[in-house]
Amino acid sequence: MNIYREFQRLIPTDRLLAGDVTAHNADGTSTVDLPAGGTVRVLGQGVAVGSKAFIQGGKIVSEAPALSTYEITV
C-alpha cells in the first residue's frame, strides 16, 4: 500500500475555477470570463448570464457567490 498514491486520489485532477457567465450559446454551452483575463466556453447553462459560476472539467458545476476580491502586493 502506497500512502502517497492514496493521498493523490483525494485531490481532484481538474481545477475548480470561478468566473462571470457572459453568454448562453445555442449549442447548450456558456461563455465565461475568468478573473485572470481569459474566456472559456463550457458545457451547461444552469447559471444566469451576469452571475458567477464554478467551473470544473469543462462544465458549469454550480452558481458561485458574488464576493468582493482584493489584490495585495507584498
Distance bins in CASP14 RR format, pairs under 12 A and 6 or more apart:
PFRMAT RR
TARGET T0000
AUTHOR 0000-0000-0000
RMODE 2
METHOD distances of the structure
MODEL  1
1 7 0 0 0 0 0 1 0 0 0 0 0
2 8 0 0 0 0 1 0 0 0 0 0 0
2 9 0 0 0 0 0 1 0 0 0 0 0
3 9 0 0 0 0 0 1 0 0 0 0 0
3 10 0 0 0 0 0 1 0 0 0 0 0
4 10 0 0 0 0 0 1 0 0 0 0 0
4 11 0 0 0 0 0 1 0 0 0 0 0
5 11 0 0 0 0 0 1 0 0 0 0 0
12 56 1 0 0 1 0 0 0 0 0 0 0
12 57 0 0 0 0 1 0 0 0 0 0 0
12 61 0 0 0 0 0 1 0 0 0 0 0
13 56 0 0 0 0 1 0 0 0 0 0 0
13 57 0 0 0 0 1 0 0 0 0 0 0
14 42 0 0 0 0 0 1 0 0 0 0 0
14 54 0 0 0 0 0 1 0 0 0 0 0
14 55 0 0 0 0 1 0 0 0 0 0 0
14 56 1 0 1 0 0 0 0 0 0 0 0
14 57 1 0 1 0 0 0 0 0 0 0 0
14 58 1 0 0 1 0 0 0 0 0 0 0
14 59 0 0 0 0 1 0 0 0 0 0 0
14 61 0 0 0 0 1 0 0 0 0 0 0
15 34 0 0 0 0 0 1 0 0 0 0 0
15 40 0 0 0 0 0 1 0 0 0 0 0
15 54 0 0 0 0 0 1 0 0 0 0 0
15 55 0 0 0 0 1 0 0 0 0 0 0
15 56 1 0 0 1 0 0 0 0 0 0 0
15 57 0 0 0 0 1 0 0 0 0 0 0
15 58 0 0 0 0 0 1 0 0 0 0 0
15 61 0 0 0 0 0 1 0 0 0 0 0
16 53 0 0 0 0 0 1 0 0 0 0 0
16 54 1 0 1 0 0 0 0 0 0 0 0
16 55 1 0 0 1 0 0 0 0 0 0 0
16 56 1 0 1 0 0 0 0 0 0 0 0
16 57 0 0 0 0 1 0 0 0 0 0 0
16 58 0 0 0 0 0 1 0 0 0 0 0
16 59 0 0 0 0 0 1 0 0 0 0 0
16 60 0 0 0 0 0 1 0 0 0 0 0
16 61 1 0 0 1 0 0 0 0 0 0 0
16 62 0 0 0 0 0 1 0 0 0 0 0
16 64 0 0 0 0 1 0 0 0 0 0 0
17 32 0 0 0 0 1 0 0 0 0 0 0
17 33 0 0 0 0 0 1 0 0 0 0 0
17 34 1 0 0 1 0 0 0 0 0 0 0
17 35 0 0 0 0 1 0 0 0 0 0 0
17 36 0 0 0 0 1 0 0 0 0 0 0
17 37 0 0 0 0 0 1 0 0 0 0 0
17 38 0 0 0 0 0 1 0 0 0 0 0
17 39 0 0 0 0 0 1 0 0 0 0 0
17 40 1 0 0 1 0 0 0 0 0 0 0
17 42 0 0 0 0 1 0 0 0 0 0 0
17 52 0 0 0 0 0 1 0 0 0 0 0
17 53 0 0 0 0 1 0 0 0 0 0 0
17 54 1 0 0 1 0 0 0 0 0 0 0
17 55 1 0 1 0 0 0 0 0 0 0 0
17 56 1 0 0 1 0 0 0 0 0 0 0
17 57 0 0 0 0 1 0 0 0 0 0 0
17 58 0 0 0 0 1 0 0 0 0 0 0
17 59 0 0 0 0 0 1 0 0 0 0 0
17 60 0 0 0 0 0 1 0 0 0 0 0
17 61 0 0 0 0 1 0 0 0 0 0 0
17 64 0 0 0 0 1 0 0 0 0 0 0
18 32 0 0 0 0 1 0 0 0 0 0 0
18 33 0 0 0 0 0 1 0 0 0 0 0
18 34 1 0 0 1 0 0 0 0 0 0 0
18 35 1 0 0 1 0 0 0 0 0 0 0
18 36 0 0 0 0 0 1 0 0 0 0 0
18 40 0 0 0 0 0 1 0 0 0 0 0
18 42 0 0 0 0 0 1 0 0 0 0 0
18 47 0 0 0 0 0 1 0 0 0 0 0
18 51 0 0 0 0 0 1 0 0 0 0 0
18 52 1 0 1 0 0 0 0 0 0 0 0
18 53 1 0 0 1 0 0 0 0 0 0 0
18 54 1 0 1 0 0 0 0 0 0 0 0
18 55 1 0 0 1 0 0 0 0 0 0 0
18 56 0 0 0 0 0 1 0 0 0 0 0
18 60 0 0 0 0 0 1 0 0 0 0 0
18 61 0 0 0 0 1 0 0 0 0 0 0
18 62 0 0 0 0 0 1 0 0 0 0 0
18 63 0 0 0 0 0 1 0 0 0 0 0
18 64 1 0 1 0 0 0 0 0 0 0 0
18 65 0 0 0 0 1 0 0 0 0 0 0
18 66 0 0 0 0 0 1 0 0 0 0 0
18 67 0 0 0 0 1 0 0 0 0 0 0
18 69 0 0 0 0 1 0 0 0 0 0 0
19 30 0 0 0 0 0 1 0 0 0 0 0
19 31 0 0 0 0 0 1 0 0 0 0 0
19 32 1 0 1 0 0 0 0 0 0 0 0
19 33 1 0 0 1 0 0 0 0 0 0 0
19 34 1 0 1 0 0 0 0 0 0 0 0
19 35 1 0 0 1 0 0 0 0 0 0 0
19 36 0 0 0 0 1 0 0 0 0 0 0
19 37 0 0 0 0 1 0 0 0 0 0 0
19 38 0 0 0 0 1 0 0 0 0 0 0
19 39 0 0 0 0 1 0 0 0 0 0 0
19 40 0 0 0 0 1 0 0 0 0 0 0
19 42 0 0 0 0 1 0 0 0 0 0 0
19 47 0 0 0 0 1 0 0 0 0 0 0
19 50 0 0 0 0 1 0 0 0 0 0 0
19 51 0 0 0 0 1 0 0 0 0 0 0
19 52 1 0 1 0 0 0 0 0 0 0 0
19 53 1 0 1 0 0 0 0 0 0 0 0
19 54 0 0 0 0 1 0 0 0 0 0 0
19 55 1 0 0 1 0 0 0 0 0 0 0
19 56 0 0 0 0 0 1 0 0 0 0 0
19 60 0 0 0 0 1 0 0 0 0 0 0
19 61 0 0 0 0 0 1 0 0 0 0 0
19 63 0 0 0 0 0 1 0 0 0 0 0
19 64 1 0 0 1 0 0 0 0 0 0 0
19 65 0 0 0 0 0 1 0 0 0 0 0
19 66 0 0 0 0 0 1 0 0 0 0 0
19 67 0 0 0 0 0 1 0 0 0 0 0
19 69 0 0 0 0 0 1 0 0 0 0 0
20 30 0 0 0 0 0 1 0 0 0 0 0
20 31 0 0 0 0 1 0 0 0 0 0 0
20 32 1 0 0 1 0 0 0 0 0 0 0
20 33 1 0 1 0 0 0 0 0 0 0 0
20 34 0 0 0 0 1 0 0 0 0 0 0
20 35 0 0 0 0 1 0 0 0 0 0 0
20 37 0 0 0 0 0 1 0 0 0 0 0
20 38 0 0 0 0 0 1 0 0 0 0 0
20 39 0 0 0 0 1 0 0 0 0 0 0
20 40 0 0 0 0 0 1 0 0 0 0 0
20 47 0 0 0 0 1 0 0 0 0 0 0
20 48 0 0 0 0 0 1 0 0 0 0 0
20 49 0 0 0 0 1 0 0 0 0 0 0
20 50 1 0 0 1 0 0 0 0 0 0 0
20 51 1 0 0 1 0 0 0 0 0 0 0
20 52 1 0 1 0 0 0 0 0 0 0 0
20 53 1 0 0 1 0 0 0 0 0 0 0
20 54 0 0 0 0 0 1 0 0 0 0 0
20 55 0 0 0 0 0 1 0 0 0 0 0
20 63 0 0 0 0 0 1 0 0 0 0 0
20 64 0 0 0 0 1 0 0 0 0 0 0
20 66 0 0 0 0 1 0 0 0 0 0 0
20 69 0 0 0 0 0 1 0 0 0 0 0
21 29 0 0 0 0 0 1 0 0 0 0 0
21 30 1 0 1 0 0 0 0 0 0 0 0
21 31 1 0 0 1 0 0 0 0 0 0 0
21 32 1 0 1 0 0 0 0 0 0 0 0
21 33 0 0 0 0 1 0 0 0 0 0 0
21 34 0 0 0 0 0 1 0 0 0 0 0
21 39 0 0 0 0 0 1 0 0 0 0 0
21 40 0 0 0 0 0 1 0 0 0 0 0
21 41 0 0 0 0 0 1 0 0 0 0 0
21 42 0 0 0 0 1 0 0 0 0 0 0
21 44 0 0 0 0 1 0 0 0 0 0 0
21 45 0 0 0 0 1 0 0 0 0 0 0
21 46 0 0 0 0 1 0 0 0 0 0 0
21 47 1 0 1 0 0 0 0 0 0 0 0
21 48 1 0 0 1 0 0 0 0 0 0 0
21 49 1 0 1 0 0 0 0 0 0 0 0
21 50 1 0 1 0 0 0 0 0 0 0 0
21 51 1 0 1 0 0 0 0 0 0 0 0
21 52 1 0 0 1 0 0 0 0 0 0 0
21 53 1 0 1 0 0 0 0 0 0 0 0
21 54 0 0 0 0 0 1 0 0 0 0 0
21 55 0 0 0 0 1 0 0 0 0 0 0
21 60 1 0 0 1 0 0 0 0 0 0 0
21 62 0 0 0 0 0 1 0 0 0 0 0
21 63 0 0 0 0 1 0 0 0 0 0 0
21 64 0 0 0 0 1 0 0 0 0 0 0
21 66 0 0 0 0 0 1 0 0 0 0 0
22 29 0 0 0 0 0 1 0 0 0 0 0
22 30 0 0 0 0 1 0 0 0 0 0 0
22 31 1 0 1 0 0 0 0 0 0 0 0
22 32 1 0 0 1 0 0 0 0 0 0 0
22 33 1 0 1 0 0 0 0 0 0 0 0
22 34 0 0 0 0 0 1 0 0 0 0 0
22 37 0 0 0 0 0 1 0 0 0 0 0
22 38 0 0 0 0 0 1 0 0 0 0 0
22 39 1 0 0 1 0 0 0 0 0 0 0
22 40 0 0 0 0 0 1 0 0 0 0 0
22 41 0 0 0 0 0 1 0 0 0 0 0
22 42 0 0 0 0 0 1 0 0 0 0 0
22 47 0 0 0 0 0 1 0 0 0 0 0
22 48 0 0 0 0 0 1 0 0 0 0 0
22 49 1 0 0 1 0 0 0 0 0 0 0
22 50 1 0 0 1 0 0 0 0 0 0 0
22 51 0 0 0 0 0 1 0 0 0 0 0
22 52 0 0 0 0 0 1 0 0 0 0 0
22 53 0 0 0 0 0 1 0 0 0 0 0
23 29 0 0 0 0 1 0 0 0 0 0 0
23 30 1 0 0 1 0 0 0 0 0 0 0
23 31 1 0 1 0 0 0 0 0 0 0 0
23 32 0 0 0 0 1 0 0 0 0 0 0
23 33 0 0 0 0 1 0 0 0 0 0 0
23 39 0 0 0 0 1 0 0 0 0 0 0
23 40 0 0 0 0 0 1 0 0 0 0 0
23 41 0 0 0 0 1 0 0 0 0 0 0
23 42 0 0 0 0 0 1 0 0 0 0 0
23 44 0 0 0 0 0 1 0 0 0 0 0
23 45 0 0 0 0 1 0 0 0 0 0 0
23 47 0 0 0 0 0 1 0 0 0 0 0
23 48 0 0 0 0 0 1 0 0 0 0 0
23 49 1 0 0 1 0 0 0 0 0 0 0
23 50 0 0 0 0 1 0 0 0 0 0 0
24 30 1 0 1 0 0 0 0 0 0 0 0
24 31 0 0 0 0 1 0 0 0 0 0 0
24 32 0 0 0 0 0 1 0 0 0 0 0
24 41 0 0 0 0 0 1 0 0 0 0 0
24 42 0 0 0 0 0 1 0 0 0 0 0
24 43 0 0 0 0 0 1 0 0 0 0 0
24 44 0 0 0 0 1 0 0 0 0 0 0
24 45 1 0 1 0 0 0 0 0 0 0 0
24 46 0 0 0 0 1 0 0 0 0 0 0
24 47 0 0 0 0 1 0 0 0 0 0 0
24 48 0 0 0 0 1 0 0 0 0 0 0
24 49 1 0 0 1 0 0 0 0 0 0 0
24 50 0 0 0 0 0 1 0 0 0 0 0
24 51 0 0 0 0 0 1 0 0 0 0 0
24 53 0 0 0 0 0 1 0 0 0 0 0
24 60 0 0 0 0 0 1 0 0 0 0 0
25 31 1 0 0 1 0 0 0 0 0 0 0
25 32 0 0 0 0 0 1 0 0 0 0 0
25 41 1 0 0 1 0 0 0 0 0 0 0
25 42 0 0 0 0 1 0 0 0 0 0 0
25 43 0 0 0 0 0 1 0 0 0 0 0
25 44 0 0 0 0 1 0 0 0 0 0 0
25 45 0 0 0 0 1 0 0 0 0 0 0
25 49 0 0 0 0 0 1 0 0 0 0 0
26 45 0 0 0 0 0 1 0 0 0 0 0
27 41 0 0 0 0 1 0 0 0 0 0 0
27 42 0 0 0 0 0 1 0 0 0 0 0
27 43 0 0 0 0 1 0 0 0 0 0 0
27 44 0 0 0 0 1 0 0 0 0 0 0
27 45 0 0 0 0 0 1 0 0 0 0 0
28 41 0 0 0 0 1 0 0 0 0 0 0
28 42 0 0 0 0 1 0 0 0 0 0 0
28 43 1 0 0 1 0 0 0 0 0 0 0
28 44 1 0 1 0 0 0 0 0 0 0 0
28 45 1 0 1 0 0 0 0 0 0 0 0
28 46 0 0 0 0 1 0 0 0 0 0 0
28 59 0 0 0 0 0 1 0 0 0 0 0
28 60 0 0 0 0 0 1 0 0 0 0 0
29 40 0 0 0 0 1 0 0 0 0 0 0
29 41 1 0 1 0 0 0 0 0 0 0 0
29 42 1 0 0 1 0 0 0 0 0 0 0
29 43 1 0 1 0 0 0 0 0 0 0 0
29 44 1 0 0 1 0 0 0 0 0 0 0
29 45 1 0 0 1 0 0 0 0 0 0 0
29 46 0 0 0 0 0 1 0 0 0 0 0
29 55 0 0 0 0 0 1 0 0 0 0 0
29 58 0 0 0 0 1 0 0 0 0 0 0
29 59 0 0 0 0 1 0 0 0 0 0 0
29 60 0 0 0 0 1 0 0 0 0 0 0
30 39 0 0 0 0 0 1 0 0 0 0 0
30 40 0 0 0 0 1 0 0 0 0 0 0
30 41 1 0 0 1 0 0 0 0 0 0 0
30 42 1 0 1 0 0 0 0 0 0 0 0
30 43 1 0 0 1 0 0 0 0 0 0 0
30 44 1 0 1 0 0 0 0 0 0 0 0
30 45 1 0 1 0 0 0 0 0 0 0 0
30 46 1 0 0 1 0 0 0 0 0 0 0
30 47 1 0 0 1 0 0 0 0 0 0 0
30 48 0 0 0 0 1 0 0 0 0 0 0
30 49 1 0 0 1 0 0 0 0 0 0 0
30 50 0 0 0 0 0 1 0 0 0 0 0
30 51 0 0 0 0 0 1 0 0 0 0 0
30 52 0 0 0 0 0 1 0 0 0 0 0
30 53 1 0 0 1 0 0 0 0 0 0 0
30 55 0 0 0 0 1 0 0 0 0 0 0
30 58 0 0 0 0 0 1 0 0 0 0 0
30 59 0 0 0 0 1 0 0 0 0 0 0
30 60 1 0 0 1 0 0 0 0 0 0 0
30 61 0 0 0 0 0 1 0 0 0 0 0
30 63 0 0 0 0 0 1 0 0 0 0 0
31 38 0 0 0 0 0 1 0 0 0 0 0
31 39 1 0 0 1 0 0 0 0 0 0 0
31 40 1 0 0 1 0 0 0 0 0 0 0
31 41 1 0 1 0 0 0 0 0 0 0 0
31 42 0 0 0 0 1 0 0 0 0 0 0
31 43 0 0 0 0 0 1 0 0 0 0 0
31 44 0 0 0 0 0 1 0 0 0 0 0
31 45 0 0 0 0 0 1 0 0 0 0 0
31 47 0 0 0 0 0 1 0 0 0 0 0
31 49 0 0 0 0 1 0 0 0 0 0 0
31 50 0 0 0 0 0 1 0 0 0 0 0
31 53 0 0 0 0 0 1 0 0 0 0 0
31 55 0 0 0 0 0 1 0 0 0 0 0
31 60 0 0 0 0 0 1 0 0 0 0 0
32 38 0 0 0 0 1 0 0 0 0 0 0
32 39 1 0 0 1 0 0 0 0 0 0 0
32 40 1 0 1 0 0 0 0 0 0 0 0
32 41 1 0 0 1 0 0 0 0 0 0 0
32 42 1 0 1 0 0 0 0 0 0 0 0
32 43 0 0 0 0 0 1 0 0 0 0 0
32 44 0 0 0 0 0 1 0 0 0 0 0
32 45 0 0 0 0 0 1 0 0 0 0 0
32 46 0 0 0 0 0 1 0 0 0 0 0
32 47 0 0 0 0 1 0 0 0 0 0 0
32 49 0 0 0 0 0 1 0 0 0 0 0
32 50 0 0 0 0 0 1 0 0 0 0 0
32 51 0 0 0 0 0 1 0 0 0 0 0
32 52 0 0 0 0 1 0 0 0 0 0 0
32 53 1 0 0 1 0 0 0 0 0 0 0
32 54 0 0 0 0 0 1 0 0 0 0 0
32 55 1 0 0 1 0 0 0 0 0 0 0
32 56 0 0 0 0 0 1 0 0 0 0 0
32 58 0 0 0 0 1 0 0 0 0 0 0
32 59 0 0 0 0 0 1 0 0 0 0 0
32 60 1 0 0 1 0 0 0 0 0 0 0
32 61 0 0 0 0 0 1 0 0 0 0 0
32 64 0 0 0 0 0 1 0 0 0 0 0
33 39 1 0 1 0 0 0 0 0 0 0 0
33 40 0 0 0 0 1 0 0 0 0 0 0
33 41 0 0 0 0 0 1 0 0 0 0 0
33 42 0 0 0 0 0 1 0 0 0 0 0
33 49 0 0 0 0 0 1 0 0 0 0 0
33 50 0 0 0 0 1 0 0 0 0 0 0
33 51 0 0 0 0 0 1 0 0 0 0 0
33 52 0 0 0 0 0 1 0 0 0 0 0
33 53 0 0 0 0 0 1 0 0 0 0 0
33 55 0 0 0 0 0 1 0 0 0 0 0
34 40 1 0 0 1 0 0 0 0 0 0 0
34 41 0 0 0 0 0 1 0 0 0 0 0
34 42 0 0 0 0 0 1 0 0 0 0 0
34 52 0 0 0 0 0 1 0 0 0 0 0
34 53 0 0 0 0 0 1 0 0 0 0 0
34 54 0 0 0 0 0 1 0 0 0 0 0
34 55 0 0 0 0 1 0 0 0 0 0 0
34 64 0 0 0 0 0 1 0 0 0 0 0
35 52 0 0 0 0 1 0 0 0 0 0 0
35 55 0 0 0 0 0 1 0 0 0 0 0
35 64 0 0 0 0 0 1 0 0 0 0 0
35 67 0 0 0 0 0 1 0 0 0 0 0
35 69 1 0 0 1 0 0 0 0 0 0 0
35 70 0 0 0 0 0 1 0 0 0 0 0
35 71 0 0 0 0 1 0 0 0 0 0 0
36 69 0 0 0 0 0 1 0 0 0 0 0
36 71 0 0 0 0 0 1 0 0 0 0 0
38 55 0 0 0 0 0 1 0 0 0 0 0
39 55 0 0 0 0 0 1 0 0 0 0 0
40 53 0 0 0 0 0 1 0 0 0 0 0
40 55 1 0 0 1 0 0 0 0 0 0 0
40 56 0 0 0 0 0 1 0 0 0 0 0
40 57 0 0 0 0 0 1 0 0 0 0 0
40 58 1 0 0 1 0 0 0 0 0 0 0
40 59 0 0 0 0 0 1 0 0 0 0 0
40 60 0 0 0 0 0 1 0 0 0 0 0
41 55 0 0 0 0 0 1 0 0 0 0 0
41 58 0 0 0 0 1 0 0 0 0 0 0
41 59 0 0 0 0 0 1 0 0 0 0 0
41 60 0 0 0 0 0 1 0 0 0 0 0
42 53 0 0 0 0 1 0 0 0 0 0 0
42 54 0 0 0 0 0 1 0 0 0 0 0
42 55 1 0 1 0 0 0 0 0 0 0 0
42 56 0 0 0 0 1 0 0 0 0 0 0
42 57 0 0 0 0 1 0 0 0 0 0 0
42 58 1 0 1 0 0 0 0 0 0 0 0
42 59 1 0 1 0 0 0 0 0 0 0 0
42 60 1 0 1 0 0 0 0 0 0 0 0
42 61 0 0 0 0 1 0 0 0 0 0 0
43 53 0 0 0 0 0 1 0 0 0 0 0
43 55 0 0 0 0 1 0 0 0 0 0 0
43 56 0 0 0 0 0 1 0 0 0 0 0
43 57 0 0 0 0 1 0 0 0 0 0 0
43 58 1 0 0 1 0 0 0 0 0 0 0
43 59 1 0 1 0 0 0 0 0 0 0 0
43 60 1 0 0 1 0 0 0 0 0 0 0
43 61 0 0 0 0 0 1 0 0 0 0 0
44 53 0 0 0 0 1 0 0 0 0 0 0
44 55 0 0 0 0 1 0 0 0 0 0 0
44 57 0 0 0 0 0 1 0 0 0 0 0
44 58 0 0 0 0 1 0 0 0 0 0 0
44 59 1 0 0 1 0 0 0 0 0 0 0
44 60 1 0 1 0 0 0 0 0 0 0 0
44 61 0 0 0 0 1 0 0 0 0 0 0
44 62 0 0 0 0 0 1 0 0 0 0 0
45 51 0 0 0 0 0 1 0 0 0 0 0
45 53 0 0 0 0 0 1 0 0 0 0 0
45 59 0 0 0 0 0 1 0 0 0 0 0
45 60 1 0 0 1 0 0 0 0 0 0 0
45 63 0 0 0 0 0 1 0 0 0 0 0
46 53 1 0 0 1 0 0 0 0 0 0 0
46 54 0 0 0 0 0 1 0 0 0 0 0
46 55 0 0 0 0 0 1 0 0 0 0 0
46 59 0 0 0 0 0 1 0 0 0 0 0
46 60 1 0 1 0 0 0 0 0 0 0 0
46 61 0 0 0 0 1 0 0 0 0 0 0
46 62 0 0 0 0 1 0 0 0 0 0 0
46 63 1 0 0 1 0 0 0 0 0 0 0
47 53 1 0 1 0 0 0 0 0 0 0 0
47 54 0 0 0 0 1 0 0 0 0 0 0
47 55 0 0 0 0 1 0 0 0 0 0 0
47 59 0 0 0 0 0 1 0 0 0 0 0
47 60 1 0 1 0 0 0 0 0 0 0 0
47 61 0 0 0 0 1 0 0 0 0 0 0
47 62 1 0 0 1 0 0 0 0 0 0 0
47 63 1 0 1 0 0 0 0 0 0 0 0
47 64 0 0 0 0 1 0 0 0 0 0 0
47 65 0 0 0 0 0 1 0 0 0 0 0
47 66 0 0 0 0 0 1 0 0 0 0 0
48 60 0 0 0 0 0 1 0 0 0 0 0
48 63 0 0 0 0 1 0 0 0 0 0 0
48 64 0 0 0 0 0 1 0 0 0 0 0
48 66 0 0 0 0 0 1 0 0 0 0 0
49 60 0 0 0 0 0 1 0 0 0 0 0
49 63 0 0 0 0 0 1 0 0 0 0 0
50 63 0 0 0 0 0 1 0 0 0 0 0
50 64 0 0 0 0 0 1 0 0 0 0 0
50 66 0 0 0 0 1 0 0 0 0 0 0
51 60 0 0 0 0 0 1 0 0 0 0 0
51 62 0 0 0 0 0 1 0 0 0 0 0
51 63 1 0 1 0 0 0 0 0 0 0 0
51 64 1 0 0 1 0 0 0 0 0 0 0
51 65 0 0 0 0 1 0 0 0 0 0 0
51 66 1 0 0 1 0 0 0 0 0 0 0
52 60 0 0 0 0 0 1 0 0 0 0 0
52 61 0 0 0 0 0 1 0 0 0 0 0
52 62 0 0 0 0 0 1 0 0 0 0 0
52 63 1 0 0 1 0 0 0 0 0 0 0
52 64 1 1 0 0 0 0 0 0 0 0 0
52 65 1 0 0 1 0 0 0 0 0 0 0
52 66 1 0 1 0 0 0 0 0 0 0 0
52 67 0 0 0 0 1 0 0 0 0 0 0
52 68 0 0 0 0 0 1 0 0 0 0 0
52 69 0 0 0 0 0 1 0 0 0 0 0
53 59 0 0 0 0 1 0 0 0 0 0 0
53 60 1 0 1 0 0 0 0 0 0 0 0
53 61 1 0 0 1 0 0 0 0 0 0 0
53 62 1 0 0 1 0 0 0 0 0 0 0
53 63 1 0 0 1 0 0 0 0 0 0 0
53 64 1 0 1 0 0 0 0 0 0 0 0
53 65 0 0 0 0 0 1 0 0 0 0 0
53 66 0 0 0 0 0 1 0 0 0 0 0
54 60 1 0 0 1 0 0 0 0 0 0 0
54 61 1 0 1 0 0 0 0 0 0 0 0
54 62 1 0 1 0 0 0 0 0 0 0 0
54 63 1 0 0 1 0 0 0 0 0 0 0
54 64 1 0 1 0 0 0 0 0 0 0 0
54 65 0 0 0 0 1 0 0 0 0 0 0
55 61 1 0 0 1 0 0 0 0 0 0 0
55 62 0 0 0 0 1 0 0 0 0 0 0
55 63 0 0 0 0 0 1 0 0 0 0 0
55 64 0 0 0 0 1 0 0 0 0 0 0
56 62 0 0 0 0 1 0 0 0 0 0 0
56 64 0 0 0 0 0 1 0 0 0 0 0
END
